[in-house]
Amino acid sequence: METEILNVTKKENVFYRGYLEAIAFTEDSEHRSLDETFRRECLIDCLCFFNRTFCYMSDDQFEQAGIDFWLSRNGHGSGFFSREDFYNDGCANMFQKIAESFGSVTPFFDDIKE
């Protein structure tokens, strides 16, 4: 049996990059690398969230939504709930509830960047 390799779409990748950008910002990880297993779990969570919500967003919202997913699920005091005017037809509250359902997560780092 041949193993299928997962390829993410451009839109999913934009969302995921926003999520990783938020991790770097909140965790002051400029000099640290995220653990490979943690990055994989991030991608899985991002794809799950994105798959449930992308039809309510426009293309120009995907990166910010990735950022807001990280902020909202971890209770950083900002996130979907603080950008109600940015998202379509009051979807920010729905996105917030979905993000919170994922629970908070603590990043794992594997080394110091040179």
URHUQUI-V904870 format. One record per helix or strand of 2 or more residues. SS is the DSSP state (H for helix, E for strand). FROM is the first residue (numbers start at 1). LEN is the number of residues. If there is no record, write none. Layout:
BEGIN
[[SS	FROM	LEN] [SS	FROM	LEN]]
END
This chain:
BEGIN
[[H	10	17] [E	32	3] [H	36	21] [H	59	15] [H	80	3] [H	88	14] [E	109	4]]
END
